[in-house]
Amino acid sequence: MAIKRWLATLLAVLSCLAPASLRAADTGSISGVVFDQGGQLVEGATIRLTGAPLPGERVATTDSAGAYRFPLLLPGAYTLEVSKSGTGTARRAVTVQVDVDTQVDIVLGLNVDETIEVSAAAPVVDLKTTEVNFNYDAQLIKELPLQRTYAGLFQLIPGVAENNAGTTGLVSGGASRQDNTYLIDGVNITNPGFGYLSTEVNEFDIAEFNVKRGAISAEFGRSSGFVTNAVTRSGTNQFKGGVRFEAIPAAWNAKNEATNIRNTTDRWIPAYALGGPILQNKLFFYTSGQLIKSTTSGRVNNLGPVPDSETTTTEFFGKLTFAPVQSQFFNVGYRVRPNKAEFAGVGVNDSPEVATDNEGTNRVATAAWNWFFGQRNYVEAKYLRLDEENESVARTDLGYRPTFDLNNLRRMGYFVDPATGFRYGGAPLLLNQQNYVRNEFRANTGTYFGLGKTSHDLRAGFMFETTEEDLTRTANGWGTITLVEAGRRYQGQYYPTQNPQLSKSRTYSFFVQDNIQVGSRLVFNAGLLINRDEFAQQIGDARNTFLTFDYGDQVQPRLGVNYQLRKGAGDKVYANYGRYYGSDQKSSARAHAPLRLVQNTPFFDAFTGALISDTTSPNTTGRVILPGLQPTYTDEWLVGYATPLGGNWGLDVFYMDRTAKDFIEDQPSVLPASTFVVDNLANARRDYRALTVELTRRMADRWSTTVSYAWSELKGNFDLDYAAGAVFNTSSILQDGPGVFVEDDYRYGPLSEDRPHVLKIFGTYMVTDAFSLGGYVRAQSGTPWERRVQDWYSGYRLLLEPLGTNRNDVWTNVDLLAAYNLRIGGRVVTRLEARILNLFNTQTALSRDNRAFLDPRTRQFNGTQVAGDPASYTRALIINTNQPNPLLGTATSYAPPRRLLLMARVDF
């Protein structure tokens, strides 16, 4: 109750602090000046704004400087009607984009009785901000051959390479895959623990997709990757909707060239959307739903036939938009997405008995309130609740710690055959439950005022967030079983019986930001963000907060400058500095909890099967957090130039330099591996620099295109993208023992997501009013790789040569779309669409077998190690080289084969 009173007081203070920021995370704005025929400013002109996204209308009056503004507008098409008695009228069609202020200056008096009708689009270059910002509306998305998902839209982002990692994320700006922020309607749907995209979105729902790649302002947080925002559709005064059906039969997919096996998964996706008025000009509704059903049959992997599997995902979304009066605006939405997968988790080298049955449900509830008071003033408040429930159950129950039988290893656990790499037995976990909750409240306000020869757009805001992870894990058999110590022992890795772990966090954020315009050509962007993060473990009724990063630990200045080189030409040169603290992921609440879930490591004699020992793994026990621990940070420098080129073309060129330091890791208190402490890694770093060029042509004369090219370099010795799935960002395998120290020989170099060259070309062409084509081309450098052997923990991470010694071939992909639209009557449009992904079926090798030798790891040294020198322990580790890997350098994964997708859609 005290917190609620405190938040209410804070909101009231913020609402009085200053009135009127022009835009927020899921909205744009319109502003401008009204002149008479003689070029004089017009005071007291009435401006009415109407549009499909807006219930009713908004009305403004020009001030003594002839200026007006409409903040917090949902993206879409609007109409401005301007009038003043005795001066004239004008009418403008205006397009609003997310996080862009559309400038519309109007001249009255050309003819007192004449209405002037012209159009105004969002500017090609936003002259008021240094943010590297990109917008893609629903019409463009519909005409491109993309995967029709939230994650599928990542392909549009300039300079960001594809990594075939699904929702785990893409690498941007030198950050890891888990350092991006994903928003829907301006609120955070990123998984709170591990930073991946928590839920997906129906294609019908996306009105506009916004991306921020660099110079992210204090208002938009501290992501060191990219920030994406999918703004959802709302209802209007007209009933509008649609139905669609997408078919992806397995028979339409090309064969995998490496295995000569065709994908055997049939995928069917029906969906609907409907929106309209409940109360004309007051209350709108929007609802959508879809079913995604995938059936895999007749599959064969490297061990033989695999039983059929089925995955089903359903999704429902509802949204209400309400404007009871001009000064009040409400948006409320709810999305639920249950999913179920039977016989999942069987890879190309897995026996069918390791399969699992998975179930989960994602829920996203949002509420937003805007209050406009006065012509320039508003307060915006938003609330989000995100729930993510996941459960995985092994299909083969091996019992708990069965009597160890050398003659039946596949009944002992998840057994990895050392000779073939094939995996048998059962899933390592009998039960795995991971449930997440995020509650987020934010409030923003600001003011626009003049001071001398400067004008100020001053903003301030507050955010309070809580997150929770509820984790339950039950071992299956002895967990994962591998052969170690030169074939003398079998090692297990399992979770002993223990209570679930409940991990929690709290985050408080304050920002202030001022966009200062000096004259007509110079704009400064100055901002400051401070955060407080608390990491806690809930044990019964007691909350134990064991780690806090306070406001003073996370002071994040942002300073940018924009200058128009050619007055009136709409171009700018810009530069920006920003610091970003990477504490958004809350996996530390689990990893560093005093009573975290632990794992045991048993050893068995490989000749007799006798249990030698069964002890708790030191790297999973409670850690000692050393005093003075600092949060990880990234410093970014960015410079660029952007300009219109003619009426429809635009060019943006920017150079980005980022360095990340103060990485946090658990590490042995005594080498080589003992009890663990948590500290900053003094010798760890990631360095990124990139030059990106984007050339864009808006739709005109039936065609549009975007061409982007990025040269980049990502180097370092701290690579959190070493695994296919999500990892702890402060408690990874790095620095845990010999072979994974950042100080090791060869460790500094090109990181696994380094892609020096990324070229993207996409465009649309309206052949006729009914027939359209869309194309997408991406060419990017291959993945770097190097020869490796087993480290202290039996993973192939110990380097035998410098990082990036080898590199895979360039990966080029071409996608094509063809669509035919048939209009029936005035409102009904039937669309038939075909998309071919990987048109030329170029199945480029994306990864290769980097295992130089297959000998089991040892934990023996040659005696040359030096106390306190981590790298010396790796050098001294005895590595057996009796079993060269005959498959070294052979491809282990390929670009997906050619796929054909057909869709029928009816909109009304």
JOVEN-V250585 format. One record per helix or strand of 2 or more residues. SS is the DSSP state (H for helix, E for strand). FROM is the first residue (numbers start at 0). TO is the last residue. If there is no record, write none. Layout:
BEGIN
SS;FROM;TO + SS;FROM;TO
END
This chain:
BEGIN
H;1;16 + E;27;34 + E;45;50 + E;57;60 + E;66;72 + E;75;83 + E;87;95 + E;100;102 + E;105;106 + E;114;119 + E;131;136 + H;137;141 + H;150;155 + H;165;167 + E;180;183 + E;186;187 + H;202;204 + E;205;213 + H;217;219 + E;226;231 + E;239;247 + H;249;251 + E;254;255 + E;260;261 + E;264;278 + E;282;295 + E;298;300 + E;303;305 + E;308;321 + E;327;343 + H;351;353 + E;355;371 + E;377;393 + H;405;410 + E;413;415 + E;422;424 + E;428;450 + E;453;474 + E;478;483 + E;488;493 + E;500;517 + E;521;538 + E;541;548 + H;550;552 + E;554;562 + E;571;580 + H;587;590 + E;599;604 + E;610;615 + H;617;619 + E;623;624 + E;632;644 + E;648;660 + E;663;667 + E;675;679 + E;685;699 + E;702;715 + E;748;749 + E;756;765 + E;770;779 + E;783;784 + E;787;789 + E;795;798 + E;805;806 + E;810;823 + E;827;836 + E;844;847 + H;869;875 + E;890;893 + E;898;906
END
